[in-house]
Amino acid sequence: MNIEQTLKQMTLEDKVALGSGKDFWHTKEMPQYGIESIMVADGPHGLRKQPEEADMLGINDSIEATSFPTAVLSACSFDEKLLKQMGKAIAMEAKANKVSVVLGPGANIKRNPLCGRNFEYFSEDPYLIGKMAAAFIQGVQGTGIGTSLKHFAMNNQEYKRFSSDSIVDERTMREIYLAGFEMAVKEGKPDTVMCCYNKVNGLHGSRNRWLLTDVLRNEWGFKGLVMTDWGAMVNRMDGYEAGCDLSMPGGSNFMEKETIEAVEKGDLDEAYVDESARRILKLVEKGLEGVKEEVQVSLQSNFELARKIAEESAVLLKNEDTILPILEKEN
């Protein structure tokens, strides 16, 4: 595909339409321009491809795949090589099932013990998060399958997680909440980053230009695509200006009409739409290449790897001087 030539041929309406998914797990195809669709799927602990009915809660059936230890456990291994092996194994299952992008890893700080996503975040320590996330990304993308580093950023609590406002001063952000993401971006070079549901200092992740452009792209050198968490787009025009490229899931045509009108009135520069469309086309091109090869995967071998990772991640605690509040059974 000649991306620049394709962009010149596309109408404004089609470029805006390309900025949201086709359905729950696919990007849009546009045969009139030679644009094909690619599939994305969870997740960071094992492929969750839903071939028929789709949801983001895991309610509907998925294909058979290996269930790997979650990040809350695998981080305890402190073993980057194991995380690379896990990433490669998950990616090969994705490749075998024509899934172009694995939605992971999660790199948020464990801040609130009630956060519903803590199981898929690595640690309370930014350095460990960054190293493990980068290793996972390298393992996946070494196969030609893409990743999506998530949830950017400060998605650390469950209570009102779609609308809560993470108010954090910049030093704390950079030293704690963003440091793992920065390391993962610079060392892992993920194909995509997934923005968060929550607000960050008053602005939702999908419309936060400081996060998505000033920091992620301009400071850290991120070259890939930013997609929303599922249902995280708040305002499409703000999203374009912030640097949020792909609104997921698709099927709703959310704010497409308003976006077209904003461009026609001069309220939104069409260059923002073009840049997002360009990033989507680059991801599609790479995604199609990544699943072109026919591969066979041994789920039994991957199960053995999953067990090894679990064994290497086990942590034994010694309750010296009864420092831990554990009641010991009396003789």
C-alpha positions in Angstrom: 0.0 0.0 0.0 1.2 3.5 -0.9 0.0 5.2 2.3 0.5 8.8 1.0 -1.2 8.1 -2.3 -4.1 6.4 -0.4 -4.5 9.4 1.9 -4.7 11.7 -1.1 -7.5 9.6 -2.7 -9.6 9.4 0.5 -12.5 11.7 1.2 -12.7 13.6 4.5 -15.7 11.4 5.4 -13.7 8.2 4.9 -10.6 9.4 6.8 -12.8 10.3 9.8 -14.6 6.9 9.5 -11.3 5.1 9.5 -10.6 6.7 12.9 -13.1 4.4 14.7 -13.2 0.6 14.6 -15.4 -1.6 12.5 -16.7 -3.6 15.4 -15.5 -4.8 18.8 -12.1 -6.1 17.8 -11.5 -5.0 14.2 -10.4 -1.9 12.3 -12.4 -0.8 9.3 -11.7 -2.1 5.8 -12.2 0.2 2.8 -11.9 -1.9 -0.4 -12.3 1.2 -2.6 -8.9 2.3 -1.4 -7.3 -1.2 -0.9 -7.5 -0.8 2.9 -8.0 -4.2 4.7 -9.1 -4.8 8.3 -6.9 -6.1 11.1 -7.9 -7.7 14.4 -6.8 -6.8 17.9 -7.5 -8.8 21.0 -6.7 -9.2 24.7 -4.4 -9.8 26.3 -1.3 -9.6 28.3 -1.7 -13.0 30.0 -2.9 -15.1 27.1 -4.8 -14.6 23.8 -8.5 -13.9 24.2 -9.9 -14.0 20.7 -13.7 -14.1 20.5 -14.7 -15.4 17.1 -18.4 -14.8 17.4 -20.1 -12.7 20.1 -17.8 -10.1 21.5 -17.4 -8.3 24.8 -14.7 -6.8 27.0 -15.6 -8.7 30.1 -14.8 -12.2 28.9 -18.5 -13.3 29.1 -18.7 -14.8 25.7 -16.6 -17.8 24.5 -13.1 -17.5 23.3 -10.9 -19.8 21.3 -8.7 -22.2 23.1 -5.4 -20.6 24.2 -2.8 -20.7 26.9 -3.5 -19.0 30.2 -0.3 -17.5 31.4 0.4 -16.1 34.9 -0.8 -12.6 35.4 1.5 -9.7 35.8 1.0 -9.5 39.5 2.7 -12.9 39.6 5.2 -12.9 36.7 6.7 -9.6 38.0 7.8 -11.5 41.1 10.2 -13.5 38.9 12.3 -10.3 38.2 13.2 -12.2 35.0 13.1 -10.3 31.8 14.0 -13.3 29.7 10.9 -15.2 31.0 8.7 -12.2 30.1 10.2 -12.1 26.6 9.4 -15.8 26.2 5.9 -15.3 27.4 5.4 -12.4 25.0 6.7 -14.5 22.1 4.5 -17.5 23.0 1.4 -15.3 23.2 2.3 -13.6 20.0 2.7 -16.9 18.1 -0.8 -17.9 19.3 -2.0 -14.5 18.0 -0.2 -15.0 14.7 -1.7 -18.5 14.3 -5.2 -17.0 14.8 -4.7 -13.9 12.6 -4.7 -11.4 15.4 -2.4 -8.5 14.6 -2.2 -6.7 17.9 -2.1 -8.0 21.4 -3.6 -5.5 23.9 -1.0 -5.4 26.6 1.1 -5.1 28.7 -0.3 -3.0 31.5 2.1 -0.6 33.0 0.2 1.3 35.7 1.4 1.6 39.2 -0.3 -0.4 41.9 -1.6 2.5 43.9 -5.0 1.5 45.3 -5.5 -2.1 46.6 -9.1 -2.0 45.3 -8.1 -1.2 41.7 -9.8 -3.9 39.6 -6.9 -4.1 37.1 -4.1 -4.7 39.7 -3.9 -8.3 38.6 -2.6 -7.2 35.1 -0.2 -4.5 36.4 3.3 -5.5 37.4 4.3 -3.7 40.5 4.4 -0.8 42.9 7.9 -0.1 41.6 8.3 2.0 38.4 11.7 0.4 37.5 10.4 -3.1 37.7 7.3 -2.2 35.7 9.3 -0.6 32.9 11.8 -3.5 32.6 9.1 -6.2 32.6 6.8 -4.3 30.2 9.7 -3.6 27.8 10.7 -7.3 27.8 7.1 -8.4 27.1 6.8 -5.9 24.2 10.1 -7.1 22.8 9.0 -10.7 23.0 5.7 -10.0 21.2 7.0 -7.6 18.5 10.0 -9.7 17.7 7.4 -12.0 15.9 5.8 -9.2 13.9 2.8 -9.0 16.1 2.0 -5.6 17.7 1.4 -4.6 21.3 -0.6 -1.9 23.1 0.9 -0.5 26.2 -1.9 0.5 28.6 -3.6 2.2 30.3 -1.9 5.6 29.8 -2.0 6.9 32.4 -2.8 6.9 36.2 -5.6 4.4 35.9 -5.2 3.3 39.5 -8.6 2.9 41.0 -11.9 1.2 40.4 -14.3 3.7 41.9 -15.7 5.8 39.1 -12.9 4.7 36.9 -14.6 6.1 33.8 -14.8 9.6 35.2 -12.5 9.9 38.2 -9.8 12.6 38.1 -6.2 11.7 39.0 -4.8 14.9 40.3 -1.1 14.6 40.5 1.8 17.1 40.5 4.3 16.8 37.7 7.2 15.6 39.8 5.2 12.7 41.3 3.8 11.9 37.8 7.3 11.7 36.2 9.0 9.9 39.1 6.3 7.3 39.9 3.3 7.1 37.5 4.9 7.8 34.2 8.4 6.3 34.7 7.5 2.7 33.9 5.6 3.8 30.8 8.6 5.9 29.7 11.0 3.0 30.0 8.6 0.7 28.2 8.2 3.1 25.3 11.9 3.9 24.9 13.2 0.3 25.4 10.2 -1.7 24.0 9.0 0.6 21.3 5.4 -0.6 21.3 3.4 -0.3 18.1 0.4 1.3 20.0 -0.4 2.9 23.3 -3.9 2.7 24.8 -5.2 5.7 26.6 -7.0 5.5 30.0 -10.6 6.1 30.9 -9.9 8.5 33.7 -9.1 12.2 33.7 -5.6 13.3 34.4 -5.5 16.8 36.1 -8.9 17.6 34.7 -8.7 16.1 31.2 -9.7 12.6 30.1 -6.8 10.5 28.7 -8.3 10.5 25.2 -8.3 14.3 25.0 -5.1 15.0 27.0 -2.6 16.6 24.6 0.0 17.0 27.3 0.1 13.2 27.8 -0.4 12.0 24.3 1.6 14.5 22.3 3.8 16.6 24.5 5.1 13.8 26.7 4.5 10.5 24.8 5.5 11.6 21.3 7.6 14.8 21.6 9.6 13.9 24.7 9.7 10.1 24.6 9.8 9.7 20.8 6.8 7.4 20.4 6.2 6.8 16.7 3.1 4.6 16.9 -0.6 4.8 17.2 -2.7 5.8 20.2 -6.0 4.0 20.6 -8.7 4.4 23.3 -9.5 2.0 26.0 -12.9 0.5 25.0 -15.4 3.4 25.2 -12.9 6.0 26.4 -13.4 8.5 23.7 -15.1 11.6 25.1 -14.9 14.2 22.4 -13.7 13.2 18.9 -12.5 16.6 17.9 -10.5 17.0 21.1 -9.2 13.5 20.6 -7.7 14.4 17.2 -6.0 17.5 18.5 -4.7 15.6 21.5 -3.2 12.9 19.3 -5.6 10.0 19.9 -5.9 8.2 16.6 -8.3 5.2 16.9 -11.6 5.1 18.8 -12.5 1.6 20.0 -14.8 -0.3 19.9 -16.3 0.6 16.6 -19.8 0.4 15.2 -21.3 3.5 16.7 -20.0 6.3 14.3 -19.4 8.3 17.5 -19.1 12.0 16.7 -18.1 11.4 13.1 -20.7 13.9 11.7 -19.6 16.6 14.2 -15.9 16.0 13.3 -16.6 16.5 9.6 -18.6 19.7 10.3 -15.8 21.0 12.5 -13.2 20.5 9.7 -15.5 22.1 7.2 -16.1 25.1 9.4 -12.4 25.5 10.1 -12.7 24.6 13.8 -10.5 21.5 13.4 -7.5 21.4 11.2 -7.8 18.5 8.7 -4.1 17.8 9.2 -4.9 16.2 12.5 -7.3 13.8 10.8 -4.7 13.1 8.1 -2.0 12.3 10.7 -4.3 9.9 12.6 -5.4 8.2 9.4 -1.7 7.9 8.4 -0.9 6.1 11.7 -3.8 3.8 11.3 -2.8 2.8 7.8 0.8 2.2 9.0 -0.5 -0.1 11.7 -2.8 -1.9 9.3 0.1 -2.4 6.8 2.3 -3.9 9.5 -0.5 -5.9 11.1 -1.3 -7.6 7.8 2.3 -8.5 7.3 2.5 -9.9 10.8 -0.2 -12.5 10.3 0.6 -13.3 6.7 2.7 -16.4 7.7 0.8 -19.6 8.5 2.1 -21.0 11.8 1.4 -24.0 14.0 1.5 -23.6 17.8 1.9 -26.2 20.5 -0.4 -25.3 23.3 1.2 -28.1 25.4 4.6 -26.5 25.1 3.1 -23.1 26.0 1.4 -24.7 29.0 4.8 -26.0 30.2 6.2 -22.5 29.7 3.3 -21.0 31.7 4.0 -23.5 34.5 7.7 -22.6 34.5 6.9 -18.9 34.8 4.6 -19.6 37.7 7.2 -21.6 39.5 9.9 -19.0 38.9 7.6 -16.3 40.2 6.7 -18.0 43.5 7.7 -16.1 46.6 8.1 -17.7 50.0 7.7 -15.5 53.1 9.4 -16.2 56.4 7.4 -14.8 59.3 10.3 -13.9 61.6 9.3 -12.5 65.0 5.7 -12.8 63.7 6.0 -9.6 61.8 3.2 -10.7 59.5 -0.3 -10.8 60.9 -0.6 -14.5 60.4 -2.1 -16.7 63.1 -0.1 -19.8 63.6 -1.8 -23.0 64.4 -1.2 -24.2 67.9 0.2 -27.6 68.6 
